[in-house]
């Protein structure tokens, strides 16, 4: 089946932090539950630059080519999933488990029109931010400042090192990177006219993407400023993140479906 459209990106920095499952439960909507790896929930920042995009499987240069984007996300399953680790003391989600997906805590985009499109077409929490990506030799500097509420600032400098590889099944890299779906609780759907009072509590929108396994590299990264967690209502990390880099990706985006989650709290 051909996707609705295809998007690409380049110079992706991944940064992952462990977060206590009980902390994430207070931030994740009741229709979803945190997925854990090694007893922890995880929150990731993805900093990237958008590339060519197009309908179906085509990709062509567009006005948004070269636009920076910044994603803050965590990993979830529908509430009441049979494989959920309710105690958060192990792995309730293998990297190949199709129920595990991404819940976006926030997204920032350097183009106001692209941010508005993300909200209107997909219902996602996309903000417009002042963003810039600069390169000097093999070192990349990424800057983002969201001036709206809640305000958020992110600055990082990174340089890929080592050979390209793919995440091994069962590793944290695979758990955080190889994801093929995202969830938007119906109660948080930001599309015009999407909210239906009394019918959102146990509904979730499910988006599916298709991509080859990510190509990864080790990376030297210095995160100079990061207030994304605070803006999303999470404690600021006190440990260094697990980081890696990808030179780029191509991803097919499928239509969004609406599902009922019987186990929603």
N, C-alpha and C positions, 0 to 999 in steps of 0.2 A: 504494500500500500504506500502510495506517495504521501509524504507529509504535507501539512498545510503550507509550510515554508521552511527554509533552511537558514540557519544563522551560523556565523563563524566568529572566532575571536583569537587573540594572540597575546603572547607575553603574560600568561596567567600566573599570578602568585597565589598559592594556597597557604593559609595559616589556620591551624586547628588548635583549640583549647579544650581540655576536659572541664565539664561543668556537672555538678552534682545533679542526679536525676530529679531529686525533690525540688531543686531550684528551678529546673526547666519545667516541671509540672505546673508551677505557679505562673509560668509565662506562656505555656502552650495551651491553646484552647481545649475545652473538655472533649471535643470530638476526636482529638488526637492524643497520643501518648508518646513520650520520649523513647527513642530506641537507644540502646546502650551497647558499648564495646568496652570490654574489660571493666565492667562495673560502672562506667561513667557515661553520662550523656556527652555530646560533643557539639561545639559551636565553631563554625568556620567562617573566615573572611576570604572572599575571592576578589582580587583586583585584576582587571583585564582591560584590554582595548578591543572594541568591536571591529569586525572586519566585514567583508562583503556578505550580502544576504539576498534572498529572493524567494519567489513562490515555488512550491513543489521542491524539487531537488536542485534548482538552479541557484547560483550565487553570482551576483554582479555588484560592482561598486555602487554605493548609495551615498546620500547626503550624510548618513550616520556612520559611514566608514571612518574609523579612527576615533570614535567617541569613547571616552573612558566609562567604565562601569564598576560598581563596587557592591558586592552581595554579602549580607550577613545572614547565615542560615544555620539551622539545626536539623537533626535527623529524627524522624517520627514514623509511627505506624498508626493506623486507625485504632481508636480506643477499643479495648476488649478483644484485640487480635489474639488468636489462639496461641501464638508463639511469644507473646509479650512476656518479658521478665518483670513482673510487677514489683519485685523487691529491689531491682536495679543492682544486683550483685553479680551479674555475669554478662553474657552476650545474648540478648534477646533477638538479635538480628544478624544473620550471616550476610556477607556482602552480596550473595546471589539471591537473597530473599526479595521477591518482587513487591511485597507489601511495604518494605522500607522505602521512604521517600524523603524529600526535602520540604521543610517548612521555612519560608523566608521571613525572617524577623524584620529585615529592611532591604531595600535596593536603592542605590543612588546612580543616577545617570547624568552625564554631562550635557545632554540636550533636553531642553524643556519639553519639546514635542514628543520625544521618545519616552520621557517619564510619564507624560499624560497618556500616551498610547498604552503603556504597560498597565496603568490603572484601569483605563476604559475597556481594553480588549481582554485582559486576563484577570482583572480584579486584584492585582498584586500591589503591595505597599511600596510603590516606586516614588522616590523623591528626586527633584531636580537639585543638583549641586554644582558648585564651581569646581571643575576638575581639570587636571592636566597630567599628561604623561610625557616625560622627556627621556632621551637616551643619550648616553655618552659612552662610546665604545660598546662594551657588552653590559653596562650597568644601566638599570632602569629606575627612574624616580617617579613615584605615583603620589599625587596630591589630590585630596578631596575635601571640600568644605561645604556642608549643607547648612544653609543660612535659615531655612524654615524651621518650624518646630516639629519634632525635637531637633535641635541643632546637633551636628556631629562632624567631627574632624578625623581624618585618617591620612597619615603620611608614612610612606615606606620607600626604602631603597633596596634593590635586590639585583643579584647577578647569578645567572645559572652556572653550575659547575658539573663536571662529570658527564658520563654517557647517558643517552636516552634509555629508559626502561619502562616497563609496565608494572602496575601494582600486582603483587602476588595475592591470590585468593586467601581470605582469612586474615589479612593484615589490616591495620588501622587505615592505611592508605586506600585500600580497596573499599573499606566501609564508608569512608568519607567522600571518595571521588567517584566511584562507579555507581552512580545513581541514575535511574531512568524515569522517575516520576516526581511530581511535586504536588503538595496538597494546599488548597485554599479553603478553609472553613467557610461554609455558606454565610455565616454571620459576619465574616470579614470581607466578603466579596465586594470589591470597590467598583464594579461595573455599574453604569447608570441603570436603575430599575431592577438590580439583581436581588435586593433584599425583599424577602416575603415574610412579614411578621408572623410568628408562630410556626413557621416551617423551616427554620434554619438550624435549630438546636442539634439535630442529629443528621445534618446533611454536610457533605464535603465535596468540593470540586477537585477532580483529579486530572492533572495534566501529565502527559507522557511525552518523553523525548527519546530519540534514537541516535546513538553515536557509537563509533568504534571505541575500544578501550583507550583511555587517555595515555598519551605519551608524556612521561614525567622525567624530570632531572632533579638532582640535588641543587640546592640554592643557598647562597649566602644572603641573608635578609636582615635588615635593621628596621624595625618598626619604631618610628620616632614619636608618633602620636596616634592614639586610637581611643576615641570616645564613643565608638559605635555601640559597645556593650551598655554603657550608661544610658545612651539615648534609647536603647531597646528595653530598658528596665531590668538589666542583668548586672551582677557585680562585675567590676573591672577586673580582668585577669591579673593575677599576681605571679604567674609563671611564664616562662618563654613558650611560644607556640611550637608545634610540630609544623615544619614548613617544607614545601617543595614547589616546583615550577613546571609549567607546561609551555612549550613553544606555541601551541595553538590547538584549536578543535573545530570540527564541523558537526553540527547537530540539527537533526530534523525535529520539528515541533508538531505534535499531533493535536487534534481537537480536544477540548476540555470536556470531561464527563461529570455528571452529578451522581453521587452515590449516597445511600442511607447507611449510617453506622449504628447498628442496633445497640452496641455496647457503649455508646456515648453516655458520659456521666450527666 
